[in-house]
Amino acid sequence: MKIRFLADADFNADIVAAVLRREPVVDFKTANEAGLQGLDDVQVLALAAREGRILVTHDRKTMPRHFAKFVEEQVCPGVLVVSNKASIHSVAEDLLLIWLASEAEEWKNLICAVPL
């Protein structure tokens, strides 16, 4: 199955736009589209899991801890933690590479830092 992404509420929308400019067929749902405003990390992870989407976040402080606890009890499609310091271009390229070169099943219960 092809990868589908979900950007959390703090994720840079310019990165989502850059990905979709390069490859419009990527299924990349924004936080606004998903109604994530006001949800805590566990709720966001649960929503991503229900929709079968890899969560893309800038949250290096709390998300890894919540992810670790979440996967003890549930399957997570995966989490990509993106550096705030990386360029929009490099992050967009890495996300496109992930989308092109892998399948959703390969990311289950994994958390990975981006850029790669």
ABEGO torsion letter per residue (X at the ends): XBBBBBBBAABBAAAAAAAAAABAABBBBBAAAAGABGBBAAAAAAAAAAAGBBBBBABAAAAAAAAAAAAAABBBAEBBBBBAABBAAAAAAAAAAAAAABBAAAABGBBBBOBX
